Each structure stands twice: as structure tokens, then as C-alpha cells.
Amino acid sequence: MSPAFLLYKEKPLKLHDALPMNWEKLFRPRSIAVVGASTKVGMNINMFFPGLVDAGFPGSLYPVNRHAEEILGYRAYPSVRAIPGPVDYVIISVPREHVPEVLDDCVYKGVSVAHIFTAGFGETKTSEGMHLQERIREAIRNRIRLIGPNCVGVYCPGSGIAYMPGQSRTAGDVGFVSQSGGHTSLFVENATSQGLYFSAAVSVGNSLDLGINDFFEYLSADPGTSVIGVYVEGMTGEQGRRFFELVRNTTPRKPVMIMKAGRSESGARAAASHTGSMAGTYSLWASMAAQANAVLVNDYTEMTDFIWAYKCLKGLPGTRAGVVCGGGGNAVWCGDTLGAGGFTLPPLSPETQKSILEFTDAVGTIAQNPVDPNFSMFDPQAHIRVLTTLDAQSDIDFLLNVGVFDFLYHHTIPTGLLSREQLIRDSADRLSQLRKSVRKPFAAAAIQVSENPDIYDILKQIRLRAREEGVPCYASLERMTAALRRLHTYSAGLNGKAS
């Protein structure tokens, strides 16, 4: 790794000589105060206090608002100093000029960690913003640990911590740390809507004190986190080198996904104005990811897709696929897409072809790879036997089932042949049966080509149920191919092989 890993050459200022971070006070606090807790209802960017109430935070909650006596049934206090009990964690959402005095109150109260939601500091590159940031720096030095400024902070459903109402209260094993609050929210929404849940997700913003590396190191050691995602805009050279070492030491135990922003000149400019980060060249980040066996992704959807592949399959031993799909044209599409993704589809042996034709309708069946069993796919036993026959061919590493559901939908739901629930149950059960019938890794794509909202809802339920049964099931052939390619690359890296 080049010593000039990223762009900044100066060393970051050390804020704390002897003030360790107490992670218990952050992720399992006994009490939380929200300074600037709002009395407004309806559209409001400051939703921290109602978010904590909605998440069922089990400890003491203290809204701080000098103009209110009560918020959401909780007694309000004019300042952190006025709170009668101990306070572990404080969320600050007030105009920027008031932030330093709030931090002074936090220090007086003995608060362990504070989070500043407010923006308008060093990232503005203005004299006023820089001056306020220096005031914050001096207020916290060796006194209190800090998240932010300019971020949404912590989401930890297992502890009842959320930053807005409606976030899932189900705890899981996905960890995420991000320099963007917006991307934190988008990834949390994307993942939880697909049945993936979080141990913790943290937005760090400007990282005046605690940054990506600090939270990454915590998640790496956390036994409740099995996969980690990172959204990063930029780091200093020293931070980048530490990040590389942390990632390299983590990937043998749990996958690390990196979404690197600022890949283009315009993106780098946006990163600088967003969190004050210098992006660094994307090629350098790609080199780092390859050396550390990290999974490089372009967006949060690719993160979610990879997580499902990893959770269901754990690894992919090779690049040779055996595919079952419906329709000759779809077979060509599958071959082209998988080939473009770096996979091969070995020709079927004469024995394999003969066996397939013995229990499928010989008229219309294409006993090649991909296999198109034609209308025999409607027979569950024939469908299973096609897949188990492919499973037996030694030069096939993994198995795929690709289904385009528009045709099936129009021949079952409008005609009354099946109810929606029957179609969902039967389709998910079929994928589960296929998985249990084979020894090799098995994945599926359940696709629609129309924009029919009813088909969309049905397929969403099929994919959710299939994943619960251990089948990574995708909304498109392209997304499935990309996720499996990343899984194979990660698997090869664990085994010391080039992908």
C-alpha cells in the first residue's frame, strides 16, 4: 500500500490524550437528553425525540427546550444542567451558535458522549463556521467524546435508539458506518424493507472527534455484528492507513462492504462541501479494497444484494453455473448476463441431457445450459429433478433458477386458478424445496418485466419468504449476477486465490 494512501498530508489534531471512549454509554445508555427537542408536529427535520419514543427507548428520556414544559408527555428541561439525574448521551439539535454553550453544559453534567446534528461548521469553509468549530474543539478537549457535527448519529434498535419515528425496532447483525446521514437512512430503509436488520448504524458527518475508524473498530470486535458496510467520502492519510489495516484484519472474520463516494471530479467537489472530506482517487480505493479483500459496491442496493448472498450461501466455490429458466429467449439472456459478469455455463454432458429429456416434455424442452423445461416447470417434481440432475454434473459449481412471473401471473390470478396468497406460498415453497434438494449453492431471480403493481407486491413477498428459507432471491438477473460475482471474489480472497 502506498504511504500516500489518501490526500491530506497533515496529521489530524488530537483532541483527547487520556479520554477513552465508553461504548456502553453510547450503544446501551441509561439515559438520553435531546437538546432542541421540538414541540412541532408534522413535517420537521428534527425528529430525534419522537424517534426515541417510537423506538421504545427503555431508559430515561429528557427533552431539553427552554420554551416548553412538556414534550410528548415527558417533562422538558431548560438545559442539560437542569436535568436531575445522570445523562449518558446527549443529542444536540440547536442553531450552530448555541452548540458550544450546550457542550459546556454537557461537560458540567458529566455526559460521556454527545452527538451534534447541527451543520454549518468547518465544512462551510467560512470564517464563522471555522471559528465555531474551533470553539467546539476546545469545549470537548479531554472532556467529552463527540459524534459529528453535521450527522444523524446513531441507530441501534436493540437498545431502542432511533433518530426518526418508523425505523424498524428489530435488531439484527448488520453494522454500518457512514459519512452521510442521508445514505445511512437510505441503506437502513433499503435493508430493513428486505428483511435485513441492524446491530448498529452510525452517521459520523464531519468527524471532529469520533470517525469512521473508531466505529469500524467497534463493529469489527462486536460479536453481534456479522457483516459491515461503510460509506466513505474521504479520509486523511493517517486515517486511511489505519482504515486499511482495520479492514484487512476484519475481512477474514466478517465481510466488509465499501461504498466509496467522490469517484468523479464533480463527486469529489460535492464531498468536500458536504463533510469537508477530500475524496482521494477511486483507483487507489479500489486497490486498497482488493488488497484487504473488501467488497467494493456502487450503492446501498448492491450492499443489500451482497449481504443476502453471503448470509444464505456463505461462499461460492467457483464460477461455473447451472441454470434453469423458462423460455428460449430468456435462456439466451441468462447466458449473456452471466457471461458478462464473469461466469461460465458449462455444456451439459450427453448423460445429463438424456436424463433431463426423460422426465420433461421433449417437445419444447431445451436440454442445454441454461435449461428450459418449457411447461414441465409447472410440475414440481420435474422441476426438482431438472435441478438435481444439474447438481450431479461435476463441472458445475452452483445452481440458479430464473423465473419471469408475468406469464404465470396472467394465467393464474385473473383466471382464478390461484389466489394471490396461494401463488406466493407455492412459489416460495418451490424455491425452498429446490434448495433442499441440491448440494451445491443455490440462488434465484424472481423477475417481472411489466410495471404491474400487483405482480410487484406478489414478487416482493415471494422474495422475502424465499430468503427466510435460505434462498438469496433477486428482483433482476443483473442484480443477482453482480451479488454472486462479489461473493465469489470475497470467497476467493479468503482462500488466497485470485478471482
C-alpha positions as CSV (number, residue, x, y, z in Angstrom):
1,M,0.0,0.0,0.0
2,S,1.4,3.4,-1.0
3,P,2.2,5.6,2.0
4,A,0.3,8.4,0.2
5,F,-2.9,6.4,0.7
6,L,-5.2,9.4,0.5
7,L,-4.9,13.2,0.1
8,Y,-4.4,15.0,3.3
9,K,-0.8,15.1,4.5
10,E,-1.2,16.9,7.8
11,K,-1.9,14.8,10.9
12,P,-5.3,15.2,12.4
13,L,-5.4,17.2,15.7
14,K,-5.5,15.0,18.8
15,L,-8.4,16.1,21.0
16,H,-8.0,13.5,23.7
17,D,-4.8,12.5,25.4
18,A,-6.4,10.3,28.1
19,L,-10.2,10.1,27.5
20,P,-11.2,6.6,26.3
21,M,-14.5,6.1,24.6
22,N,-17.1,4.4,26.7
23,W,-19.1,2.4,24.1
24,E,-21.6,1.2,26.7
25,K,-22.7,4.8,27.4
26,L,-23.4,5.3,23.6
27,F,-24.9,2.0,22.5
28,R,-26.5,1.0,25.7
29,P,-27.1,4.3,27.6
30,R,-29.1,4.5,30.7
31,S,-30.4,8.0,29.7
32,I,-30.5,10.3,26.7
33,A,-31.2,14.0,26.5
34,V,-32.3,15.7,23.3
35,V,-31.3,19.4,23.3
36,G,-33.6,21.3,20.9
37,A,-36.4,18.7,21.2
38,S,-39.1,20.1,19.1
39,T,-42.8,20.8,20.0
40,K,-43.7,21.0,16.3
41,V,-45.8,18.3,14.7
42,G,-45.9,17.3,11.1
43,M,-43.1,17.9,8.7
44,N,-40.0,18.5,10.8
45,I,-36.3,17.7,10.2
46,N,-35.6,17.4,13.9
47,M,-37.3,14.1,14.8
48,F,-34.8,12.8,17.4
49,F,-37.1,12.8,20.4
50,P,-40.2,11.3,18.8
51,G,-37.8,8.8,17.2
52,L,-36.5,7.6,20.6
53,V,-40.1,7.5,22.0
54,D,-41.3,5.5,19.0
55,A,-38.3,3.1,19.2
56,G,-39.2,2.3,22.8
57,F,-36.0,3.5,24.5
58,P,-36.1,1.8,27.9
59,G,-34.1,4.3,29.9
60,S,-34.7,7.8,30.9
61,L,-35.5,10.4,28.2
62,Y,-35.1,14.1,28.7
63,P,-36.3,16.6,26.2
64,V,-34.5,19.9,26.5
65,N,-36.3,23.0,25.3
66,R,-36.3,26.3,27.3
67,H,-39.6,27.3,25.8
68,A,-41.6,24.1,26.7
69,E,-42.7,22.5,29.9
70,E,-43.6,19.1,28.3
71,I,-43.0,17.3,25.0
72,L,-44.8,14.1,24.1
73,G,-45.8,13.5,27.7
74,Y,-42.2,13.9,29.0
75,R,-41.2,16.8,31.3
76,A,-39.0,19.3,29.4
77,Y,-36.0,21.0,30.9
78,P,-34.4,24.4,30.0
79,S,-30.9,23.0,29.9
80,V,-28.8,19.8,30.3
81,R,-27.6,21.2,33.7
82,A,-31.2,21.4,34.9
83,I,-31.8,17.6,34.4
84,P,-32.0,16.0,37.8
85,G,-30.5,12.6,37.0
86,P,-27.3,11.4,35.3
87,V,-27.1,11.7,31.5
88,D,-25.0,9.3,29.4
89,Y,-25.7,10.5,25.8
90,V,-26.8,13.9,24.5
91,I,-28.2,14.7,21.1
92,I,-27.8,18.4,20.1
93,S,-30.1,20.0,17.5
94,V,-29.9,23.8,18.1
95,P,-28.7,26.7,16.0
96,R,-25.0,26.4,15.5
97,E,-24.1,29.5,17.6
98,H,-25.6,27.8,20.7
99,V,-23.7,24.5,20.3
100,P,-20.6,25.4,22.3
101,E,-22.6,26.5,25.3
102,V,-24.6,23.3,25.2
103,L,-21.4,21.3,25.2
104,D,-20.2,23.3,28.2
105,D,-23.4,22.2,29.9
106,C,-22.7,18.6,28.9
107,V,-19.2,18.7,30.4
108,Y,-20.6,20.2,33.6
109,K,-23.2,17.3,33.8
110,G,-20.5,14.6,33.2
111,V,-22.0,13.4,29.9
112,S,-19.9,10.7,28.3
113,V,-20.7,11.3,24.6
114,A,-22.6,14.0,22.6
115,H,-23.9,14.0,19.0
116,I,-24.2,17.2,17.1
117,F,-26.9,17.1,14.4
118,T,-26.4,20.8,13.6
119,A,-24.4,21.7,10.4
120,G,-22.6,24.9,9.4
121,F,-19.1,24.4,10.8
122,G,-15.8,23.5,9.2
123,E,-17.5,22.1,6.1
124,T,-18.6,25.6,5.1
125,K,-15.0,26.9,4.8
126,T,-16.3,30.2,6.1
127,S,-14.6,32.2,8.9
128,E,-17.7,31.9,11.1
129,G,-18.0,28.2,10.6
130,M,-14.4,27.6,11.2
131,H,-14.4,29.7,14.3
132,L,-17.4,27.8,15.8
133,Q,-15.7,24.5,15.0
134,E,-12.6,25.7,16.9
135,R,-14.8,26.6,19.9
136,I,-16.3,23.1,19.8
137,R,-12.9,21.6,19.6
138,E,-11.8,23.5,22.8
139,A,-15.1,22.8,24.6
140,I,-14.7,19.0,24.2
141,R,-10.9,18.6,24.5
142,N,-10.2,15.8,27.1
143,R,-13.7,16.3,28.5
144,I,-16.3,14.6,26.3
145,R,-16.4,12.4,23.2
146,L,-18.3,13.7,20.2
147,I,-20.1,12.4,17.1
148,G,-20.4,15.0,14.3
149,P,-21.2,17.8,13.7
150,N,-23.5,17.5,10.7
151,C,-24.9,14.0,11.1
152,V,-27.9,12.0,12.2
153,G,-25.9,9.9,14.7
154,V,-26.9,6.5,16.0
155,Y,-29.4,3.9,15.1
156,C,-29.3,0.9,17.4
157,P,-32.6,-0.9,17.5
158,G,-31.5,-3.5,20.1
159,S,-31.1,-0.6,22.6
160,G,-34.2,1.4,21.5
161,I,-32.2,4.1,19.8
162,A,-33.5,5.6,16.5
163,Y,-33.2,9.1,15.0
164,M,-36.7,9.2,13.5
165,P,-40.1,7.5,14.0
166,G,-40.9,4.5,12.0
167,Q,-37.5,2.9,11.9
168,S,-37.5,-0.9,12.5
169,R,-37.3,-1.9,16.1
170,T,-35.9,-5.4,15.1
171,A,-32.3,-5.9,16.0
172,G,-30.0,-7.8,13.6
173,D,-26.4,-8.4,12.7
174,V,-25.6,-5.8,10.0
175,G,-23.3,-2.9,11.0
176,F,-23.0,0.3,9.1
177,V,-20.9,3.4,9.5
178,S,-21.2,6.4,7.1
179,Q,-20.1,9.9,6.5
180,S,-23.6,10.7,5.2
181,G,-26.7,10.8,7.2
182,G,-28.8,10.6,4.0
183,H,-27.1,7.4,2.9
184,T,-27.4,6.0,6.4
185,S,-31.2,6.5,6.2
186,L,-31.4,5.1,2.6
187,F,-29.4,2.0,3.5
188,V,-31.4,1.3,6.7
189,E,-34.7,1.7,4.7
190,N,-33.5,-0.4,1.8
191,A,-32.2,-3.2,4.0
192,T,-35.0,-3.4,6.6
193,S,-37.6,-3.4,3.8
194,Q,-36.0,-6.6,2.6
195,G,-35.7,-8.3,6.0
196,L,-32.2,-7.3,6.9
197,Y,-31.7,-5.8,10.4
198,F,-29.0,-3.8,12.2
199,S,-26.8,-4.2,15.2
200,A,-25.9,-0.5,14.7
201,A,-25.8,2.1,12.0
202,V,-23.9,5.4,12.6
203,S,-23.6,8.6,10.7
204,V,-20.4,10.5,11.6
205,G,-20.6,13.7,9.5
206,N,-17.6,16.0,9.9
207,S,-15.9,13.6,12.4
208,L,-14.4,16.3,14.5
209,D,-13.7,13.6,17.1
210,L,-15.1,10.1,16.6
211,G,-14.9,9.0,13.0
212,I,-15.3,6.0,10.7
213,N,-12.3,4.2,12.0
214,D,-13.5,4.4,15.6
215,F,-16.9,2.9,14.9
216,F,-15.5,0.4,12.4
217,E,-13.1,-0.9,15.0
218,Y,-16.1,-1.3,17.5
219,L,-18.2,-3.1,14.9
220,S,-15.3,-5.3,13.9
221,A,-15.0,-6.6,17.5
222,D,-18.7,-6.7,18.2
223,P,-19.9,-10.3,18.4
224,G,-23.4,-9.2,17.4
225,T,-22.2,-7.9,14.0
226,S,-21.5,-10.4,11.2
227,V,-21.2,-8.0,8.2
228,I,-20.1,-4.4,8.0
229,G,-20.9,-1.7,5.4
230,V,-19.1,1.6,5.1
231,Y,-20.0,4.8,3.1
232,V,-16.9,7.0,2.8
233,E,-16.2,10.3,1.1
234,G,-12.6,10.8,2.1
235,M,-10.0,10.5,4.9
236,T,-6.7,11.9,5.8
237,G,-3.6,9.9,5.0
238,E,-3.2,8.7,8.6
239,Q,-6.8,7.8,8.9
240,G,-6.7,6.0,5.5
241,R,-3.7,3.8,6.6
242,R,-5.5,2.9,9.8
243,F,-8.7,2.1,7.9
244,F,-6.8,-0.2,5.6
245,E,-5.3,-2.1,8.5
246,L,-8.6,-2.4,10.2
247,V,-10.4,-3.7,7.1
248,R,-7.6,-6.2,6.3
249,N,-7.8,-7.6,9.8
250,T,-11.6,-7.8,9.7
251,T,-12.3,-9.5,6.4
252,P,-11.1,-12.9,7.4
253,R,-13.8,-12.9,10.1
254,K,-16.6,-10.9,8.5
255,P,-17.2,-9.3,5.1
256,V,-16.6,-5.5,4.8
257,M,-18.5,-3.6,2.0
258,I,-17.2,-0.2,1.0
259,M,-19.3,2.3,-0.9
260,K,-16.8,5.0,-2.0
261,A,-18.2,8.4,-3.0
262,G,-16.4,11.1,-4.9
263,R,-15.4,8.8,-7.7
264,S,-15.6,11.6,-10.3
265,E,-14.3,15.2,-10.2
266,S,-17.8,16.5,-9.6
267,G,-18.5,13.9,-6.9
268,A,-15.2,14.9,-5.2
269,R,-16.3,18.5,-5.1
270,A,-19.6,17.6,-3.6
271,A,-17.8,15.5,-0.9
272,A,-15.6,18.5,0.0
273,S,-18.7,20.7,0.5
274,H,-20.7,18.0,2.2
275,T,-18.4,16.9,5.1
276,G,-15.2,18.7,4.3
277,S,-13.6,15.5,3.1
278,M,-11.0,15.1,0.4
279,A,-12.0,12.2,-1.7
280,G,-8.8,10.6,-2.9
281,T,-8.6,8.8,-6.2
282,Y,-11.0,6.0,-6.8
283,S,-8.3,3.7,-8.3
284,L,-6.4,4.0,-5.0
285,W,-9.5,2.9,-3.1
286,A,-10.2,0.1,-5.5
287,S,-6.6,-1.1,-4.9
288,M,-7.0,-0.9,-1.2
289,A,-10.2,-2.9,-1.3
290,A,-8.6,-5.6,-3.4
291,Q,-5.6,-5.9,-1.1
292,A,-7.8,-6.0,2.0
293,N,-10.4,-8.4,0.4
294,A,-13.1,-5.8,0.9
295,V,-16.3,-5.8,-1.2
296,L,-16.5,-2.6,-3.3
297,V,-20.0,-1.5,-4.1
298,N,-21.6,1.4,-6.0
299,D,-24.7,1.9,-3.9
300,Y,-26.7,0.6,-0.9
301,T,-28.8,-1.7,-3.1
302,E,-25.6,-3.6,-4.0
303,M,-24.8,-3.8,-0.3
304,T,-28.1,-5.4,0.4
305,D,-27.8,-7.8,-2.5
306,F,-24.4,-8.9,-1.4
307,I,-25.5,-9.4,2.2
308,W,-28.2,-11.8,1.2
309,A,-25.8,-13.8,-1.0
310,Y,-23.4,-14.0,1.9
311,K,-25.9,-14.8,4.6
312,C,-27.6,-17.6,2.6
313,L,-24.6,-19.1,0.8
314,K,-21.5,-18.0,2.8
315,G,-19.3,-18.6,-0.2
316,L,-19.2,-19.5,-3.9
317,P,-16.7,-22.2,-4.8
318,G,-16.3,-21.4,-8.5
319,T,-17.7,-19.5,-11.5
320,R,-19.4,-22.3,-13.4
321,A,-23.2,-22.0,-13.2
322,G,-26.0,-24.5,-14.0
323,V,-29.2,-22.5,-14.8
324,V,-32.9,-23.4,-15.1
325,C,-35.1,-20.8,-16.7
326,G,-38.3,-20.6,-18.8
327,G,-38.2,-19.6,-22.4
328,G,-35.6,-19.9,-25.1
329,G,-35.1,-16.1,-25.3
330,N,-34.7,-16.0,-21.6
331,A,-32.0,-18.7,-21.8
332,V,-30.0,-16.5,-24.2
333,W,-30.5,-13.5,-21.9
334,C,-29.3,-15.6,-18.9
335,G,-26.2,-16.7,-20.8
336,D,-25.3,-13.3,-21.9
337,T,-25.8,-11.6,-18.5
338,L,-23.9,-14.3,-16.5
339,G,-21.1,-14.3,-19.1
340,A,-20.7,-10.5,-18.8
341,G,-20.5,-11.0,-15.1
342,G,-17.5,-13.3,-15.4
343,F,-19.4,-16.7,-15.1
344,T,-19.4,-19.6,-17.4
345,L,-22.2,-22.1,-18.2
346,P,-20.6,-25.5,-19.0
347,P,-22.2,-27.5,-21.7
348,L,-24.3,-30.4,-20.4
349,S,-22.9,-33.8,-20.9
350,P,-24.9,-36.3,-23.1
351,E,-25.9,-38.2,-20.0
352,T,-27.2,-35.1,-18.3
353,Q,-29.2,-34.1,-21.4
354,K,-30.7,-37.6,-21.8
355,S,-31.7,-37.7,-18.2
356,I,-33.5,-34.3,-18.4
357,L,-35.4,-35.3,-21.5
358,E,-36.6,-38.5,-19.8
359,F,-38.8,-36.6,-17.3
360,T,-39.7,-33.4,-19.2
361,D,-41.8,-32.7,-22.2
362,A,-39.4,-33.4,-25.1
363,V,-41.3,-31.1,-27.3
364,G,-40.2,-27.6,-26.3
365,T,-37.6,-28.5,-23.7
366,I,-34.1,-27.2,-24.3
367,A,-31.8,-29.6,-22.6
368,Q,-28.8,-27.2,-22.7
369,N,-27.3,-24.9,-20.2
370,P,-29.4,-22.8,-19.4
371,V,-32.1,-25.5,-19.3
372,D,-35.6,-24.5,-20.5
373,P,-38.0,-27.3,-19.3
374,N,-40.9,-25.5,-21.0
375,F,-44.3,-26.4,-19.4
376,S,-42.6,-29.1,-17.3
377,M,-41.6,-26.3,-14.9
378,F,-45.3,-26.3,-13.7
379,D,-44.7,-29.9,-12.4
380,P,-42.8,-29.5,-9.0
381,Q,-41.2,-32.9,-9.2
382,A,-40.0,-32.4,-12.8
383,H,-38.6,-29.0,-11.8
384,I,-36.7,-30.5,-8.9
385,R,-35.4,-33.4,-11.0
386,V,-34.0,-31.0,-13.6
387,L,-32.1,-29.1,-10.9
388,T,-30.8,-32.3,-9.1
389,T,-29.6,-33.6,-12.5
390,L,-27.6,-30.4,-13.0
391,D,-26.4,-30.7,-9.4
392,A,-24.9,-34.1,-10.3
393,Q,-22.7,-32.8,-13.1
394,S,-19.2,-32.4,-11.7
395,D,-18.1,-29.3,-13.6
396,I,-21.0,-27.1,-12.3
397,D,-20.2,-25.1,-9.1
398,F,-23.5,-23.5,-8.3
399,L,-27.2,-23.5,-9.4
400,L,-29.6,-20.8,-10.4
401,N,-33.3,-20.7,-11.0
402,V,-34.6,-17.7,-13.1
403,G,-38.3,-17.1,-13.3
404,V,-40.2,-14.3,-15.1
405,F,-43.5,-14.1,-13.4
406,D,-45.7,-12.0,-15.7
407,F,-46.7,-15.1,-17.7
408,L,-47.5,-17.2,-14.6
409,Y,-49.4,-14.3,-13.0
410,H,-51.7,-13.8,-16.0
411,H,-52.5,-17.5,-16.2
412,T,-53.4,-17.9,-12.5
413,I,-54.6,-14.7,-10.8
414,P,-57.0,-13.2,-13.3
415,T,-58.4,-16.6,-14.2
416,G,-59.0,-17.6,-10.5
417,L,-56.8,-20.6,-10.8
418,L,-54.8,-19.5,-7.8
419,S,-55.3,-16.8,-5.2
420,R,-52.5,-14.2,-4.5
421,E,-51.6,-16.0,-1.3
422,Q,-51.5,-19.4,-2.9
423,L,-49.2,-18.1,-5.7
424,I,-46.9,-16.5,-3.1
425,R,-46.9,-19.6,-0.9
426,D,-46.5,-22.1,-3.7
427,S,-43.7,-20.1,-5.4
428,A,-41.7,-19.6,-2.1
429,D,-42.2,-23.2,-1.2
430,R,-41.0,-24.4,-4.6
431,L,-37.7,-22.4,-4.2
432,S,-37.3,-23.8,-0.7
433,Q,-37.8,-27.3,-2.0
434,L,-35.3,-26.8,-4.8
435,R,-32.7,-25.5,-2.3
436,K,-33.2,-28.5,0.0
437,S,-32.9,-31.0,-3.0
438,V,-29.4,-30.0,-4.1
439,R,-25.9,-30.0,-2.5
440,K,-24.4,-27.0,-4.4
441,P,-25.1,-23.4,-3.6
442,F,-28.5,-22.3,-5.0
443,A,-29.8,-18.8,-5.8
444,A,-32.8,-17.4,-7.6
445,A,-34.2,-14.5,-9.5
446,A,-37.9,-13.8,-9.4
447,I,-38.5,-11.1,-12.1
448,Q,-41.2,-9.1,-13.6
449,V,-41.0,-7.2,-16.9
450,S,-44.2,-5.1,-16.6
451,E,-44.9,-2.4,-14.1
452,N,-48.0,-4.1,-12.8
453,P,-48.1,-3.2,-9.1
454,D,-49.9,-6.4,-8.1
455,I,-47.1,-8.5,-9.6
456,Y,-44.6,-6.3,-7.8
457,D,-46.2,-6.9,-4.4
458,I,-46.5,-10.6,-5.0
459,L,-42.9,-10.9,-6.0
460,K,-41.7,-8.9,-3.0
461,Q,-43.5,-11.4,-0.7
462,I,-42.0,-14.4,-2.6
463,R,-38.5,-13.0,-2.3
464,L,-38.9,-12.2,1.4
465,R,-40.2,-15.7,2.1
466,A,-37.5,-17.4,0.0
467,R,-34.8,-15.5,1.8
468,E,-36.2,-16.7,5.1
469,E,-35.7,-20.2,3.8
470,G,-32.1,-19.6,2.9
471,V,-32.5,-18.8,-0.8
472,P,-31.0,-15.5,-2.0
473,C,-33.7,-14.3,-4.3
474,Y,-33.3,-11.2,-6.5
475,A,-35.5,-8.8,-8.4
476,S,-33.3,-8.9,-11.6
477,L,-30.9,-11.2,-13.3
478,E,-28.3,-8.4,-13.3
479,R,-28.5,-7.8,-9.6
480,M,-28.2,-11.5,-8.8
481,T,-25.2,-11.8,-11.1
482,A,-23.4,-8.8,-9.5
483,A,-24.1,-10.1,-6.0
484,L,-22.8,-13.6,-6.8
485,R,-19.7,-12.2,-8.5
486,R,-18.9,-10.2,-5.4
487,L,-19.4,-13.2,-3.2
488,H,-17.1,-15.3,-5.3
489,T,-14.4,-12.6,-5.3
490,Y,-14.7,-12.4,-1.5
491,S,-14.6,-16.3,-1.2
492,A,-11.6,-16.5,-3.4
493,G,-9.8,-13.9,-1.3
494,L,-10.5,-15.9,1.9
495,N,-8.9,-18.9,0.2
496,G,-5.9,-16.9,-1.1
497,K,-6.9,-17.3,-4.7
498,A,-7.3,-14.6,-7.4
499,S,-10.9,-14.2,-8.5
